[in-house]
Amino acid sequence: MKKRMICAAGVILAVSVTGCGNAIPEMSEQQEELVVEYASDVLLRHSKNYGSKLVDISLVQQADERKAEMERAMEAMKASQAQEDQEADSDEAEEPENKVDIIDNTGGAASESVSSPATIEDFLKIDSVRISFDGFSAEDFYPDQGEELFFVMNATEGNRLLVLKFRTENLSQSELSLDIAQSETRFKIAVNGVEKNALTTMLPNDLANFAGTLGGGESMEMVLICEIPAQEAEEISSLELVLKGAEDTATISLN
């Protein structure tokens, strides 16, 4: 490359020393190619259009790279979710149901499930917070607007995303730190009596993984999402939230 540059410089110098005369020094074919290459490079570097094209190409490349990163993250998240679901199903098959024996008047024995907390905040054992169910919707993708758009979930073919919305309120007048993720509670959604695992997402308002602060008296919308068949999304008759901790399990009706 250095030899080429030296040759090109020599040729240009040879041209320049001819002054204003009409005589052009004879050049070999290789020298002519070097002159053309050098001149083209100079023109491109001084062209305004050339600079803007470089910027445009760079932006396109950045967008493609970001899209590829998001696709890889989604694939990794799906694989992790599938493994968690498999491990959870295996654990549930091995764990005995949490029940107590009740003796009736006839001397026989009957079993009854241990009563569970009536609210999400009771189960999570958090104070000064109220978490109330605020409705649901069936979507092809979520979210469709807002700051969360850097992470968009798409329903797979033949399915829809069931988005459960919860209003989370700080009942105190001071800032409150809320870390639901550390509770290691597993959230399930029972749709028409069939339990489905809440999807693990990167949404900042994912109820199951929320870790942040709420200002005094502040409230925000949090969500839990699962995927259901498109036909089932039109025929939802019952919804329940199933909470599974290390020792306890609670089922909360959302109807």
C-alpha positions in Angstrom: 0.0 0.0 0.0 2.9 2.4 0.8 4.5 1.7 -2.5 1.2 2.5 -4.3 1.0 5.8 -2.4 4.6 6.7 -3.2 4.0 5.9 -6.9 0.9 8.0 -7.0 2.6 10.9 -5.3 5.4 10.6 -7.8 3.0 10.6 -10.7 1.1 13.6 -9.4 4.4 15.4 -8.8 5.5 14.7 -12.3 2.2 16.2 -13.6 2.5 19.3 -11.4 6.1 20.2 -12.5 4.8 20.6 -16.1 3.4 24.0 -15.1 0.9 25.5 -17.4 2.2 23.7 -20.5 0.2 21.3 -22.5 2.7 18.5 -22.4 1.5 15.5 -20.4 4.2 13.0 -19.3 3.9 9.5 -20.6 2.6 7.0 -18.0 2.5 3.2 -17.8 -0.8 1.4 -17.5 -0.1 0.8 -13.8 0.7 4.5 -13.2 -2.6 5.5 -14.9 -4.5 3.1 -12.6 -2.9 4.6 -9.5 -3.8 8.1 -10.6 -7.4 7.1 -11.2 -7.6 5.4 -7.9 -6.1 8.3 -6.0 -8.3 10.8 -7.7 -11.4 8.8 -7.0 -10.5 8.6 -3.3 -10.0 12.3 -3.1 -13.3 13.1 -4.8 -15.2 10.7 -2.5 -13.6 12.1 0.7 -14.6 15.6 -0.3 -18.1 14.8 -1.5 -20.9 15.8 0.9 -23.2 13.1 -0.5 -20.6 10.5 0.2 -20.4 11.5 3.9 -24.2 11.3 4.4 -24.4 7.9 2.8 -21.8 6.6 5.3 -24.0 7.9 8.1 -27.1 6.3 6.7 -25.4 2.9 6.2 -24.1 3.1 9.8 -27.6 3.8 11.2 -29.0 0.8 9.2 -26.2 -1.4 10.5 -26.9 -0.3 14.1 -30.6 -1.0 13.7 -29.9 -4.5 12.3 -27.5 -5.3 15.1 -30.0 -4.2 17.7 -32.7 -6.3 16.1 -30.4 -9.3 16.1 -29.6 -8.8 19.7 -33.2 -8.6 20.7 -34.0 -11.8 18.7 -31.2 -13.6 20.5 -32.4 -12.3 23.9 -36.0 -13.5 23.1 -34.7 -17.0 22.1 -32.6 -17.3 25.2 -35.6 -16.1 27.4 -37.9 -18.7 25.7 -35.4 -21.5 26.3 -35.0 -20.4 30.0 -38.8 -20.2 30.4 -39.2 -23.7 29.0 -36.6 -25.1 31.3 -38.2 -23.4 34.3 -41.6 -24.7 33.4 -40.2 -28.2 33.1 -38.5 -28.1 36.5 -41.5 -26.6 38.1 -43.8 -29.3 36.8 -41.4 -31.9 38.0 -41.3 -30.3 41.5 -45.0 -30.2 41.7 -45.3 -33.8 40.8 -43.1 -34.7 43.7 -44.5 -32.4 46.3 -47.4 -33.6 48.4 -50.4 -31.3 48.6 -50.5 -29.0 51.7 -53.5 -30.3 53.5 -54.6 -30.9 57.1 -56.8 -33.6 58.5 -60.2 -32.7 59.9 -62.1 -35.2 62.1 -65.8 -35.1 61.6 -68.6 -36.2 64.1 -68.9 -39.7 62.6 -65.3 -40.6 63.5 -64.2 -40.5 59.9 -61.4 -38.4 58.5 -61.7 -35.8 55.8 -59.1 -33.5 54.3 -59.4 -29.8 53.7 -57.0 -27.4 52.0 -55.3 -24.9 54.3 -56.8 -21.5 53.9 -54.8 -19.1 51.8 -54.3 -15.3 52.0 -57.0 -13.3 50.4 -54.7 -10.8 48.6 -51.5 -10.7 46.7 -49.9 -8.3 49.2 -50.8 -10.7 52.1 -49.1 -13.6 50.4 -46.0 -11.5 49.6 -46.0 -10.2 53.2 -45.6 -6.6 52.1 -46.9 -3.6 54.1 -48.4 -0.2 53.0 -49.1 -1.6 49.5 -52.3 -2.5 47.8 -52.3 -4.6 44.7 -55.7 -4.8 43.0 -56.8 -6.5 39.7 -57.6 -3.9 37.1 -58.8 -6.0 34.1 -57.3 -7.9 31.3 -57.0 -7.8 27.5 -56.0 -10.2 24.7 -53.3 -8.9 22.4 -51.3 -10.0 19.4 -48.3 -8.1 20.7 -47.5 -6.1 23.9 -46.9 -3.3 24.6 -48.0 -1.2 21.7 -46.8 2.1 23.0 -44.8 3.7 25.9 -41.2 3.5 27.1 -41.4 -0.3 27.2 -41.2 -0.5 23.3 -37.6 -1.5 23.5 -39.0 -4.9 24.4 -42.0 -6.1 22.5 -43.6 -9.5 22.9 -45.3 -11.1 20.0 -47.9 -14.0 20.3 -46.9 -17.1 18.4 -49.0 -18.3 15.5 -52.5 -19.3 16.5 -52.2 -17.8 20.0 -52.7 -14.5 21.7 -51.1 -12.8 24.7 -53.4 -12.6 27.8 -52.4 -9.4 29.6 -53.5 -9.2 33.3 -53.3 -5.7 34.7 -52.8 -4.8 38.3 -52.9 -1.4 40.0 -50.2 -1.2 42.6 -50.5 1.6 45.2 -48.2 2.9 47.9 -50.6 3.6 50.8 -48.0 5.6 52.7 -46.9 9.1 52.3 -43.2 8.2 52.0 -41.2 6.6 49.3 -41.4 2.8 49.4 -38.9 0.2 48.1 -40.7 -2.7 46.6 -38.8 -5.9 45.5 -41.2 -8.6 44.5 -38.5 -10.5 42.5 -36.6 -11.4 45.7 -39.6 -13.2 47.1 -39.0 -16.0 44.5 -42.8 -16.4 44.2 -43.9 -18.2 41.1 -47.0 -16.7 39.4 -49.5 -18.8 37.5 -52.6 -17.8 35.7 -55.6 -20.2 35.7 -57.7 -19.6 32.6 -61.0 -21.4 32.7 -59.5 -23.7 35.3 -56.3 -24.5 33.4 -53.1 -23.2 34.9 -50.5 -21.5 32.7 -47.2 -20.1 33.8 -46.8 -16.3 33.7 -44.2 -15.5 31.1 -40.8 -14.1 32.2 -40.4 -10.7 30.5 -38.0 -7.8 30.4 -40.8 -5.3 31.0 -40.1 -2.8 33.8 -43.6 -3.2 35.0 -43.7 -7.0 35.2 -45.4 -7.8 38.5 -43.5 -11.0 39.1 -40.1 -9.4 38.6 -40.6 -5.9 39.8 -37.9 -4.3 41.8 -38.1 -0.5 42.3 -39.6 2.3 44.3 -43.0 3.9 44.6 -43.3 7.5 45.8 -45.6 8.4 48.6 -49.2 7.9 47.5 -48.0 6.8 44.0 -49.6 4.0 42.0 -48.6 2.3 38.8 -49.9 -0.4 36.5 -48.1 -3.8 36.6 -48.8 -6.7 34.4 -48.6 -10.5 34.2 -48.7 -12.1 30.8 -49.4 -15.7 29.5 -50.1 -17.1 26.1 -53.4 -18.8 25.3 -55.0 -20.2 22.1 -56.7 -17.4 20.1 -60.1 -19.2 20.3 -59.8 -19.5 24.1 -59.2 -15.7 24.3 -62.8 -15.1 23.2 -64.3 -17.5 25.7 -62.8 -16.6 29.1 -65.3 -17.4 31.8 -63.0 -17.6 34.9 -59.6 -16.2 35.9 -57.5 -17.0 38.9 -54.1 -16.0 40.1 -52.0 -18.9 41.6 -49.1 -17.9 43.8 -46.5 -20.5 44.8 -43.8 -19.8 47.4 -41.2 -22.0 49.0 -43.8 -23.2 51.6 -47.2 -21.8 50.7 -49.6 -21.8 47.8 -52.5 -19.4 47.3 -55.2 -19.1 44.7 -56.9 -15.7 44.3 -60.0 -15.3 42.2 -59.9 -12.4 39.7 -63.5 -12.6 38.6 
